[in-house]
Amino acid sequence: MIVDGLPSRRAAIRLSIAGTLAGGLTFGCDKPSLQAGQVFTADERETLGAVADTLVPGSAAAGVTDFVAAMLAEPDPRLCYRFVSFPIPPKAFYKLTLASFDDLSHAMTGKPLNALAPSQRLGVVEKLAQPNVNGWKGPPTALVYFVLRSDAIDALYGVQEAYTRLDIPYMAHIEPPRPW
């Protein structure tokens, strides 16, 4: 729908997503349209792992970066981000968020987030609890906290091997074809 010569929010989001899809994604049945390694740079992967592991210890070792990258490589990513109403495509949200963490970390410590010790990372990541953070240029901090923490929990506890680690019988109605 067009109002006052501008597309509606929903139409603008669809156009944005269509533009992202036209920029290199192809649709397939079971295969991701991009290789998971092509979604993030090495620095972005390290930053995502550092933030996620700070929010949910053990999630980096559980493969949160591979989980998020694999989901973003899909035409319809199954991440909790799809349930929030933020008006940018998922991949852009994650890239903006990770760049914002590095900018904030540089402002606070002079180093990128992934170069900090875990105790120093906590000082940067705990800023997500504040509604207005000086130097933060990304999406709202509460949204970032919710999305990244949910991804970390999904990667750590949402797979079949997590049930084994927790000594809980895995009784899926239909076995998943891959971990995520």
C-alpha atoms as an extended CHARMM CRD file, in Angstrom:
* protein
*
       180  EXT
         1         1  MET       CA              0.0000000000        0.0000000000        0.0000000000  PROA      1               0.0000000000
         2         2  ILE       CA              1.2700000000        3.4940000000       -0.7930000000  PROA      2               0.0000000000
         3         3  VAL       CA              0.4010000000        6.4030000000        1.5090000000  PROA      3               0.0000000000
         4         4  ASP       CA              1.4170000000        9.9680000000        0.6320000000  PROA      4               0.0000000000
         5         5  GLY       CA              3.6820000000        8.6770000000       -2.1270000000  PROA      5               0.0000000000
         6         6  LEU       CA              5.5980000000        6.3740000000        0.2720000000  PROA      6               0.0000000000
         7         7  PRO       CA              5.2390000000        2.5990000000        0.5660000000  PROA      7               0.0000000000
         8         8  SER       CA              3.7910000000        1.2340000000        3.7950000000  PROA      8               0.0000000000
         9         9  ARG       CA              6.1850000000       -0.1610000000        6.3720000000  PROA      9               0.0000000000
        10        10  ARG       CA              5.3130000000       -3.7270000000        5.3950000000  PROA      10              0.0000000000
        11        11  ALA       CA              5.8410000000       -2.9680000000        1.6960000000  PROA      11              0.0000000000
        12        12  ALA       CA              9.1600000000       -1.2720000000        2.4800000000  PROA      12              0.0000000000
        13        13  ILE       CA             10.3070000000       -4.3130000000        4.4440000000  PROA      13              0.0000000000
        14        14  ARG       CA              9.2720000000       -6.6220000000        1.6090000000  PROA      14              0.0000000000
        15        15  LEU       CA             11.2000000000       -4.4830000000       -0.8670000000  PROA      15              0.0000000000
        16        16  SER       CA             14.2140000000       -4.4980000000        1.4160000000  PROA      16              0.0000000000
        17        17  ILE       CA             14.0880000000       -8.2610000000        1.8050000000  PROA      17              0.0000000000
        18        18  ALA       CA             13.5590000000       -8.7360000000       -1.9240000000  PROA      18              0.0000000000
        19        19  GLY       CA             16.5980000000       -6.5570000000       -2.5620000000  PROA      19              0.0000000000
        20        20  THR       CA             18.6310000000       -8.6560000000       -0.1420000000  PROA      20              0.0000000000
        21        21  LEU       CA             17.4590000000      -11.8420000000       -1.7770000000  PROA      21              0.0000000000
        22        22  ALA       CA             18.2360000000      -10.5320000000       -5.2430000000  PROA      22              0.0000000000
        23        23  GLY       CA             21.7420000000       -9.7180000000       -4.0510000000  PROA      23              0.0000000000
        24        24  GLY       CA             23.0030000000      -13.2680000000       -4.2550000000  PROA      24              0.0000000000
        25        25  LEU       CA             20.5920000000      -15.6800000000       -2.6420000000  PROA      25              0.0000000000
        26        26  THR       CA             19.0370000000      -18.4580000000       -4.6180000000  PROA      26              0.0000000000
        27        27  PHE       CA             16.2440000000      -20.6740000000       -3.4920000000  PROA      27              0.0000000000
        28        28  GLY       CA             16.7060000000      -24.3990000000       -3.0780000000  PROA      28              0.0000000000
        29        29  CYS       CA             14.8410000000      -27.1880000000       -1.3580000000  PROA      29              0.0000000000
        30        30  ASP       CA             17.0610000000      -28.2690000000        1.5150000000  PROA      30              0.0000000000
        31        31  LYS       CA             20.2890000000      -26.4070000000        0.8420000000  PROA      31              0.0000000000
        32        32  PRO       CA             21.1330000000      -23.0330000000        2.2850000000  PROA      32              0.0000000000
        33        33  SER       CA             21.4090000000      -20.4950000000       -0.4870000000  PROA      33              0.0000000000
        34        34  LEU       CA             24.7300000000      -19.1830000000        0.8220000000  PROA      34              0.0000000000
        35        35  GLN       CA             27.5630000000      -21.0630000000        2.4420000000  PROA      35              0.0000000000
        36        36  ALA       CA             27.4250000000      -20.4150000000        6.1770000000  PROA      36              0.0000000000
        37        37  GLY       CA             30.9620000000      -19.0270000000        6.0890000000  PROA      37              0.0000000000
        38        38  GLN       CA             29.9110000000      -16.3720000000        3.5800000000  PROA      38              0.0000000000
        39        39  VAL       CA             27.3680000000      -14.7700000000        5.8920000000  PROA      39              0.0000000000
        40        40  PHE       CA             29.8680000000      -13.3040000000        8.3750000000  PROA      40              0.0000000000
        41        41  THR       CA             33.4880000000      -12.2100000000        8.1700000000  PROA      41              0.0000000000
        42        42  ALA       CA             35.9610000000      -13.9230000000       10.5130000000  PROA      42              0.0000000000
        43        43  ASP       CA             35.8810000000      -10.8910000000       12.8470000000  PROA      43              0.0000000000
        44        44  GLU       CA             32.0670000000      -10.8640000000       12.8810000000  PROA      44              0.0000000000
        45        45  ARG       CA             32.0230000000      -14.5830000000       13.7190000000  PROA      45              0.0000000000
        46        46  GLU       CA             34.4350000000      -14.0190000000       16.6080000000  PROA      46              0.0000000000
        47        47  THR       CA             32.4320000000      -11.0610000000       17.8970000000  PROA      47              0.0000000000
        48        48  LEU       CA             29.1600000000      -13.0020000000       17.7170000000  PROA      48              0.0000000000
        49        49  GLY       CA             30.7440000000      -15.9140000000       19.5580000000  PROA      49              0.0000000000
        50        50  ALA       CA             32.1660000000      -13.5980000000       22.2300000000  PROA      50              0.0000000000
        51        51  VAL       CA             28.8620000000      -11.8070000000       22.8330000000  PROA      51              0.0000000000
        52        52  ALA       CA             26.8130000000      -15.0140000000       22.8310000000  PROA      52              0.0000000000
        53        53  ASP       CA             29.2280000000      -16.7780000000       25.1680000000  PROA      53              0.0000000000
        54        54  THR       CA             29.0980000000      -13.8160000000       27.5410000000  PROA      54              0.0000000000
        55        55  LEU       CA             25.2970000000      -13.9640000000       27.5780000000  PROA      55              0.0000000000
        56        56  VAL       CA             25.0560000000      -17.7790000000       27.7040000000  PROA      56              0.0000000000
        57        57  PRO       CA             28.3240000000      -19.4800000000       28.7080000000  PROA      57              0.0000000000
        58        58  GLY       CA             29.0430000000      -22.5010000000       26.5400000000  PROA      58              0.0000000000
        59        59  SER       CA             27.1570000000      -21.2480000000       23.4990000000  PROA      59              0.0000000000
        60        60  ALA       CA             30.3210000000      -20.4330000000       21.5210000000  PROA      60              0.0000000000
        61        61  ALA       CA             31.6120000000      -23.9790000000       21.9750000000  PROA      61              0.0000000000
        62        62  ALA       CA             28.1430000000      -25.2570000000       21.0250000000  PROA      62              0.0000000000
        63        63  GLY       CA             28.4570000000      -23.4900000000       17.6540000000  PROA      63              0.0000000000
        64        64  VAL       CA             26.2640000000      -20.4040000000       17.9800000000  PROA      64              0.0000000000
        65        65  THR       CA             28.0990000000      -18.6880000000       15.1170000000  PROA      65              0.0000000000
        66        66  ASP       CA             27.5240000000      -21.6500000000       12.8170000000  PROA      66              0.0000000000
        67        67  PHE       CA             23.8970000000      -21.8260000000       13.9450000000  PROA      67              0.0000000000
        68        68  VAL       CA             23.1650000000      -18.1560000000       13.2190000000  PROA      68              0.0000000000
        69        69  ALA       CA             25.1440000000      -18.2180000000        9.9570000000  PROA      69              0.0000000000
        70        70  ALA       CA             23.3230000000      -21.3600000000        8.7790000000  PROA      70              0.0000000000
        71        71  MET       CA             19.9590000000      -19.8100000000        9.5980000000  PROA      71              0.0000000000
        72        72  LEU       CA             20.8230000000      -16.5210000000        7.8520000000  PROA      72              0.0000000000
        73        73  ALA       CA             21.8950000000      -18.4950000000        4.7890000000  PROA      73              0.0000000000
        74        74  GLU       CA             18.3290000000      -19.8090000000        4.4900000000  PROA      74              0.0000000000
        75        75  PRO       CA             15.6760000000      -17.9330000000        2.4920000000  PROA      75              0.0000000000
        76        76  ASP       CA             13.4860000000      -17.8350000000        5.6390000000  PROA      76              0.0000000000
        77        77  PRO       CA             15.7970000000      -17.8510000000        8.6910000000  PROA      77              0.0000000000
        78        78  ARG       CA             14.3530000000      -19.6780000000       11.6890000000  PROA      78              0.0000000000
        79        79  LEU       CA             15.7170000000      -17.2770000000       14.2840000000  PROA      79              0.0000000000
        80        80  CYS       CA             13.7470000000      -15.5190000000       17.0070000000  PROA      80              0.0000000000
        81        81  TYR       CA             14.4730000000      -12.2540000000       15.1610000000  PROA      81              0.0000000000
        82        82  ARG       CA             11.6330000000      -13.0980000000       12.7990000000  PROA      82              0.0000000000
        83        83  PHE       CA              9.1690000000      -12.7110000000       15.6680000000  PROA      83              0.0000000000
        84        84  VAL       CA             10.0990000000       -9.1180000000       16.4480000000  PROA      84              0.0000000000
        85        85  SER       CA              8.9410000000       -6.1820000000       14.4150000000  PROA      85              0.0000000000
        86        86  PHE       CA             12.2010000000       -4.4800000000       13.6150000000  PROA      86              0.0000000000
        87        87  PRO       CA             12.2420000000       -2.9580000000       10.1310000000  PROA      87              0.0000000000
        88        88  ILE       CA             15.5200000000       -4.2860000000        8.7010000000  PROA      88              0.0000000000
        89        89  PRO       CA             16.3440000000       -7.6910000000        7.2140000000  PROA      89              0.0000000000
        90        90  PRO       CA             17.8520000000      -10.2390000000        9.6160000000  PROA      90              0.0000000000
        91        91  LYS       CA             21.3290000000      -10.2740000000        8.0780000000  PROA      91              0.0000000000
        92        92  ALA       CA             21.5150000000       -6.4640000000        8.2560000000  PROA      92              0.0000000000
        93        93  PHE       CA             20.3850000000       -6.5830000000       11.9060000000  PROA      93              0.0000000000
        94        94  TYR       CA             23.1800000000       -8.9750000000       12.8620000000  PROA      94              0.0000000000
        95        95  LYS       CA             25.8560000000       -7.1030000000       10.9100000000  PROA      95              0.0000000000
        96        96  LEU       CA             24.7920000000       -3.7490000000       12.3900000000  PROA      96              0.0000000000
        97        97  THR       CA             24.6870000000       -5.2540000000       15.8830000000  PROA      97              0.0000000000
        98        98  LEU       CA             28.1410000000       -6.8230000000       15.6180000000  PROA      98              0.0000000000
        99        99  ALA       CA             29.6670000000       -3.6250000000       14.2220000000  PROA      99              0.0000000000
       100       100  SER       CA             28.0350000000       -1.6800000000       17.0650000000  PROA      100             0.0000000000
       101       101  PHE       CA             29.5640000000       -4.0230000000       19.6430000000  PROA      101             0.0000000000
       102       102  ASP       CA             33.0030000000       -3.4970000000       18.1620000000  PROA      102             0.0000000000
       103       103  ASP       CA             32.5120000000        0.2850000000       18.0540000000  PROA      103             0.0000000000
       104       104  LEU       CA             31.3540000000        0.3130000000       21.6800000000  PROA      104             0.0000000000
       105       105  SER       CA             34.2330000000       -1.9270000000       22.7300000000  PROA      105             0.0000000000
       106       106  HSD       CA             36.7410000000        0.3320000000       20.9560000000  PROA      106             0.0000000000
       107       107  ALA       CA             35.2340000000        3.3750000000       22.6870000000  PROA      107             0.0000000000
       108       108  MET       CA             35.3850000000        1.7060000000       26.1090000000  PROA      108             0.0000000000
       109       109  THR       CA             38.6450000000       -0.2510000000       25.9230000000  PROA      109             0.0000000000
       110       110  GLY       CA             40.4750000000        0.6830000000       22.7360000000  PROA      110             0.0000000000
       111       111  LYS       CA             40.1660000000       -2.9170000000       21.4690000000  PROA      111             0.0000000000
       112       112  PRO       CA             37.6110000000       -4.9260000000       19.4770000000  PROA      112             0.0000000000
       113       113  LEU       CA             35.2830000000       -7.0580000000       21.5890000000  PROA      113             0.0000000000
       114       114  ASN       CA             36.7490000000      -10.3700000000       20.4300000000  PROA      114             0.0000000000
       115       115  ALA       CA             40.2260000000       -9.2600000000       21.6230000000  PROA      115             0.0000000000
       116       116  LEU       CA             39.0570000000       -8.7610000000       25.2120000000  PROA      116             0.0000000000
       117       117  ALA       CA             39.3450000000      -11.2050000000       28.0820000000  PROA      117             0.0000000000
       118       118  PRO       CA             36.0010000000      -12.6700000000       29.1900000000  PROA      118             0.0000000000
       119       119  SER       CA             35.8570000000      -10.4250000000       32.2680000000  PROA      119             0.0000000000
       120       120  GLN       CA             36.4360000000       -7.3380000000       30.0910000000  PROA      120             0.0000000000
       121       121  ARG       CA             33.7810000000       -8.4790000000       27.5950000000  PROA      121             0.0000000000
       122       122  LEU       CA             31.2640000000       -8.5970000000       30.3980000000  PROA      122             0.0000000000
       123       123  GLY       CA             31.7800000000       -4.8820000000       31.0040000000  PROA      123             0.0000000000
       124       124  VAL       CA             30.8600000000       -4.1450000000       27.3810000000  PROA      124             0.0000000000
       125       125  VAL       CA             28.0630000000       -6.6950000000       26.9620000000  PROA      125             0.0000000000
       126       126  GLU       CA             26.3520000000       -5.7430000000       30.2220000000  PROA      126             0.0000000000
       127       127  LYS       CA             25.6740000000       -2.3250000000       28.6480000000  PROA      127             0.0000000000
       128       128  LEU       CA             22.7720000000       -4.1050000000       26.9030000000  PROA      128             0.0000000000
       129       129  ALA       CA             20.8850000000       -3.7320000000       30.1840000000  PROA      129             0.0000000000
       130       130  GLN       CA             20.8430000000        0.0400000000       29.7200000000  PROA      130             0.0000000000
       131       131  PRO       CA             18.2480000000        1.6560000000       27.4500000000  PROA      131             0.0000000000
       132       132  ASN       CA             20.5300000000        4.4750000000       26.2570000000  PROA      132             0.0000000000
       133       133  VAL       CA             24.2020000000        3.6280000000       25.8890000000  PROA      133             0.0000000000
       134       134  ASN       CA             26.6520000000        6.3560000000       24.8960000000  PROA      134             0.0000000000
       135       135  GLY       CA             28.4250000000        5.2870000000       21.7140000000  PROA      135             0.0000000000
       136       136  TRP       CA             25.9050000000        2.5720000000       20.7610000000  PROA      136             0.0000000000
       137       137  LYS       CA             24.8620000000        2.9530000000       17.1290000000  PROA      137             0.0000000000
       138       138  GLY       CA             22.9620000000       -0.2750000000       16.6760000000  PROA      138             0.0000000000
       139       139  PRO       CA             19.4070000000       -1.5130000000       17.1690000000  PROA      139             0.0000000000
       140       140  PRO       CA             17.7710000000       -1.0000000000       20.5800000000  PROA      140             0.0000000000
       141       141  THR       CA             19.8520000000       -2.7090000000       23.2620000000  PROA      141             0.0000000000
       142       142  ALA       CA             16.9000000000       -4.6130000000       24.7570000000  PROA      142             0.0000000000
       143       143  LEU       CA             16.1360000000       -6.0770000000       21.3280000000  PROA      143             0.0000000000
       144       144  VAL       CA             19.7880000000       -7.0380000000       20.8010000000  PROA      144             0.0000000000
       145       145  TYR       CA             19.8860000000       -8.7070000000       24.2140000000  PROA      145             0.0000000000
       146       146  PHE       CA             16.6760000000      -10.6430000000       23.5470000000  PROA      146             0.0000000000
       147       147  VAL       CA             17.6820000000      -11.8220000000       20.0660000000  PROA      147             0.0000000000
       148       148  LEU       CA             21.3120000000      -12.7540000000       20.7740000000  PROA      148             0.0000000000
       149       149  ARG       CA             20.5010000000      -14.4540000000       24.0600000000  PROA      149             0.0000000000
       150       150  SER       CA             17.7290000000      -16.4510000000       22.3820000000  PROA      150             0.0000000000
       151       151  ASP       CA             20.1200000000      -17.5100000000       19.6050000000  PROA      151             0.0000000000
       152       152  ALA       CA             22.7220000000      -18.5840000000       22.1620000000  PROA      152             0.0000000000
       153       153  ILE       CA             20.1420000000      -20.6130000000       24.0820000000  PROA      153             0.0000000000
       154       154  ASP       CA             18.8600000000      -22.2310000000       20.8650000000  PROA      154             0.0000000000
       155       155  ALA       CA             22.3860000000      -23.1940000000       19.8010000000  PROA      155             0.0000000000
       156       156  LEU       CA             23.3000000000      -24.5940000000       23.2150000000  PROA      156             0.0000000000
       157       157  TYR       CA             20.0640000000      -26.2830000000       24.2810000000  PROA      157             0.0000000000
       158       158  GLY       CA             17.9420000000      -26.6390000000       21.1530000000  PROA      158             0.0000000000
       159       159  VAL       CA             19.7930000000      -29.5720000000       19.5950000000  PROA      159             0.0000000000
       160       160  GLN       CA             19.5370000000      -33.3050000000       20.1330000000  PROA      160             0.0000000000
       161       161  GLU       CA             22.9780000000      -33.6030000000       21.7370000000  PROA      161             0.0000000000
       162       162  ALA       CA             21.9250000000      -31.0940000000       24.4260000000  PROA      162             0.0000000000
       163       163  TYR       CA             19.3050000000      -33.5490000000       25.6020000000  PROA      163             0.0000000000
       164       164  THR       CA             22.0310000000      -36.1820000000       25.9280000000  PROA      164             0.0000000000
       165       165  ARG       CA             24.2460000000      -33.7710000000       27.9050000000  PROA      165             0.0000000000
       166       166  LEU       CA             21.3150000000      -33.0140000000       30.2170000000  PROA      166             0.0000000000
       167       167  ASP       CA             20.3970000000      -36.7270000000       30.4740000000  PROA      167             0.0000000000
       168       168  ILE       CA             16.9020000000      -36.1030000000       29.1270000000  PROA      168             0.0000000000
       169       169  PRO       CA             15.3920000000      -38.6080000000       26.6810000000  PROA      169             0.0000000000
       170       170  TYR       CA             15.0820000000      -37.0940000000       23.2090000000  PROA      170             0.0000000000
       171       171  MET       CA             11.6540000000      -38.0700000000       21.9130000000  PROA      171             0.0000000000
       172       172  ALA       CA             11.1070000000      -36.1730000000       18.6870000000  PROA      172             0.0000000000
       173       173  HSD       CA              8.0240000000      -36.9690000000       16.6980000000  PROA      173             0.0000000000
       174       174  ILE       CA             10.0850000000      -36.4490000000       13.5380000000  PROA      174             0.0000000000
       175       175  GLU       CA             13.8950000000      -36.6250000000       13.6890000000  PROA      175             0.0000000000
       176       176  PRO       CA             15.4880000000      -33.4510000000       12.2870000000  PROA      176             0.0000000000
       177       177  PRO       CA             17.6520000000      -33.9410000000        9.1690000000  PROA      177             0.0000000000
       178       178  ARG       CA             20.4450000000      -31.7730000000       10.6570000000  PROA      178             0.0000000000
       179       179  PRO       CA             21.2440000000      -30.3170000000       14.0740000000  PROA      179             0.0000000000
       180       180  TRP       CA             19.5020000000      -26.9930000000       13.3720000000  PROA      180             0.0000000000
